[in-house]
Amino acid sequence: MLSRIRTTLGQVLSSLGCGVWLGVIVMLGAGVAPELFGVLERSEAGVINAGIIERMHSIELVAVCMMLLGMLLMYPLTPVWRKFALPGLNMVLVVLYAMRAWNIAPQMDALRVAGESGGEAFQELHGTYFALTGIQAGITFVCVFVALAVPKDTTAAQQKS
């Protein structure tokens, strides 16, 4: 019974972390940024968007922690394929997050402050940031399905314990 609660809690935390992560990405990309850049001048919208992205990275970090905690709760009780799939996917997500939040975003901010947000270097960084975010979103979707997949043999084993 305790193992079933632990697995369920792990699944909930992992799925909630994935949902928060995807929600933040979709909200910024589809809801906030197009409106900002559609209404304000590019430089003003860029400053506001940079502040939102900074907060988004903080929320993403919380989501990563939730996903990792959920994975750790499920880890001892999961089938072999999930023991490799979830850590591998989560490590890719963490690396992509670190690249975006701690490498690309600061470079974009520096170019924005220098007044070069319309330049080629900024556009290249923005394209890379956007591509990594898309890859991250796709991997996060996969993580949800992996976290929620409960093979029949695992469920039966947990019910016996």
N, C-alpha and C positions, 0 to 999 in steps of 0.2 A: 504494500500500500504506500509506504513512504517513497519507494522508488518511482511509483507512478506520479506522485505529487511532485517529486523533484524533476522528472521528465517534463511534466506539464508546465511547471514554473519556468523551466529552461526554454521550452517552446514559446511560451507567452513572452518572455523577455527578449528572445531572439526576434520573434515576429514583430513585437512592438518597436524594438530598435530599428529594424528594417523599415517599418512603416513611418517612423519619425524621420529617418534619413531620406526616404523617398519623398515624403511630404514636403520637407524643407527644400529639396532640390526642385521639385515640380512647382511649388509655390513661387520660388524666386524666378525660375526660368520661364514659367508660363503666366504667372500672375503679376509679379511686381516689376521686373525689369522692362518688359514691353511697354507698360504704362508709364513708367518713369521716363524712358527715352522717347516716348511718343508725346509727352506733354512738356517736359523741361528741355532746356538746352543740354547738349551732350556733356559739357563740363560739369554742370550742376547735377545732372542725373548720375554721372560717374561718381561724384563725391558721395551722394546719398546711397547709391548702390554699393560702394565700397564699404560703408558702415554696415549695411545690411549683410553683406557677404562675411564681414568679420563676426557678426553675431551668428550667422548661419554656421560658420566653422565651429563655434562653441557648441551649438546644438548638435552638430554632427559628431563631435567628440563624445557627448553624452550618449548619443545613439550607438556609437562604436562600443562604448563601455557596456551598454545594455546587451548588445549582441554577444560580446565576449563573455559576459557573465552567464548569459543563457546557454552559450555553447559549453562553458565549463560545468554547469549544472547537468547538462545532458550527457556530457562526454563519457562517463564511466558506464552509462546504461544504454548506449547506442550501438547499433551494428557497426561492423568494421568499415563499411563504405562511408558511413557518415563521420566516423572518427578521422578520416582523411579529408573528406569533402569540406566539412564546415571549417576546420582550422585553415585549410588551404585557401578557401574563398575569403575568409575573414582576414587573413594575412594580405591577400591582394587588395582588399578594400582599405586596410590600414595604410598600406604603401601608397595607394592612389590618393587617399586623404592627405597623407603627409606631403606628397608632392604638390598637391593643389594648395593646401593651407599654409605650408611653411616654406615653399619654394616659389611657386608661380604667382600666387596672390601678392606676396611682398614685392616682387619684381614689377607687377602691374601697378601696384600702389606707388612705387617710386617713379615710374614713368608718368603716371597720372599727376603726381605732385609737380613733376618737372614740366608739365604742360604738353607732354608728348603722347596723349592718349589716342590721337588720331594717326600716329605713326605706324610704320610697318612692324617694328619690334613689338609694340603693344598688341597689334592685331594678331601677330603670330602667337604671342602668349595667350591671348584671349581664345584663339582657336584651339590651342592645346588644352587650356582649362576646360573649355566646353566639351571637347572630345573625351577627356578623362572623366568628367562628370557623367557623360552618357554611358561610358563603360561601367562606371561605378553603379549607376542606376540599374543597368542590366544584370550585373553580378548580384546586386541586392535583391532583385526579383528572384533570382535562382536561390539565394540564401533562404528566402521565405519558404520556398517549396522544399528545400532540403531539410530545414528545421521542422516543418510540419509533417514530413513523410514519416509515418510510423508503420514499419513492416509488421505483418501479422505475427511473425515469430517473436518479435520483441514485446508486443502487447501481451501475448500469452505468457511469456516468461515473467513479465512484470506482475501479472495477475496472480501467479503462483507465489510470489515473494511477499 
